[in-house]
Structures are given as structure tokens and as C-alpha cells.
Amino acid sequence: MGLFSGRAAGTDEGRARAERARGKAAQAGVDVRGALAVGHMLDAGASVYLLIFPDRLELVSTGQIGLRTGAGRSTIPLDQVGGVSARDGLLRGILMIDVGGTTVEFTTHRAAAEHLRALIAERLGKPAPSADLLRNLEELHRAGVLSDEEYRAKRAGLL
């Protein structure tokens, strides 16, 4: 749900946030050509961008405002990514990327975190766990194992 709107933060909002982050990154001098999506976060005063490419992820820091200290770029090949998930923090969304036993956390807007998670999961060739569960739930409903009421309740619990 949106923090103040009372409505669910959808994929359109996540896409729009990613496009705003792309513009911000380009304005900061980050080369975003070829990126499927871009995420943005602030870390100790430094802008950090997550760029999702078809074959890799890149974390780009522009450094602290006015100082340019801590600027740099890290590349993570997708074949090294073990999994990706997103969870809601108090005010922001947290994207968690598992890389070789280490979890990289990227804190951004909730809708953007879910959009980026879905895109990375798609690149990994693994559907989101909730999508699998929803699909199974739907099959059980169609087969008559779950009543309409049970189906609606379980579906609401997953979403």
C-alpha cells in the first residue's frame, strides 16, 4: 500500500520511479545506455545507482555531495547472483541481492524495489516465489479443491 494514499503501490509506479532514477543518473554523469532499469538510493550523502543490464548488475556511486569521495563502480555478473528478494522497511523498500553468500542491500522507494526485484528475477530466469504460489492457488481453485471464499482469503494473504 502507498504510505499515505491507501492504495497499493503498483508496477506502473515502480516503473515511473525507475525512469526518474534513470534521468537522475544520466544528469549525474552515469552512463545508463543499455540499462533495462535504474534504481537510486542515498548512502551517507552519496548517490548510489543500481543499473540492471541483460547480463549484469552495476552499482555506481557518484561520491559524497561536493566531495566526490567514495565514487566508483562495481559490476556483478548475473550468473553470480544467487537470488533476489524485496521487503518493506519502515518507510522504504529494501532490495536484497544474494551474491556468493553475501547480501547486497539496496534501499529505495517501495514500488521501485519491487519493480527492480521482478526485473532481476526475470533476468535470472526464476519466477518470483509469490507468482508461483498464486499460480498454484489458482490451479487449486479451478480444480475445485478451494471454494471461492477460501481462494479469495488465501489470495489476499499472498498479496
Steps between C-alpha positions, in 0.01 A plus 500: 500500500607855439607665824237777488283415201344185645533323165744234388827619351492340157745412232418819309623702795809280527573550130452877533739511798758302301469746210551794738809327638628451142466874436670584830789264421547642150496853642770394751719377213433127538493313168160327498501391135381141468363483855159333526422692820670728751447534874622780729581528869694732728770344716678731746445798272611320185267418214516130413339362185412139421510437125341180371642374170403179316817323623608689812419741781707809567515705818623851428580756769547862400670574833399735777338824398765760424791270582486215245666274757379143493410515131531173312335222308452130591386238250312184599457243221149350511642148512643589844161612635348223710166667558316824548223607735336818620343592830337807643698700748345762727482766227688352205528176308812287538626302202723211610732342245685179597848491350733214596375468857484877554183708491514838331224727631366783287249729674262691275131584455277198572345481153841542337649222716229257390535605134879453510462165681259372237729610218808335654304180574384496138861538383599210726233288334329430828142615556426682823399261778170680551419460129549122531282488810225703334511273197471188720218658698313579180542140379362367830201733467435393141524134602234558767731430795448856632164677523463855366516635854812299590665602174432872560628481859820313407562727200460811716748352748761450228457846354 
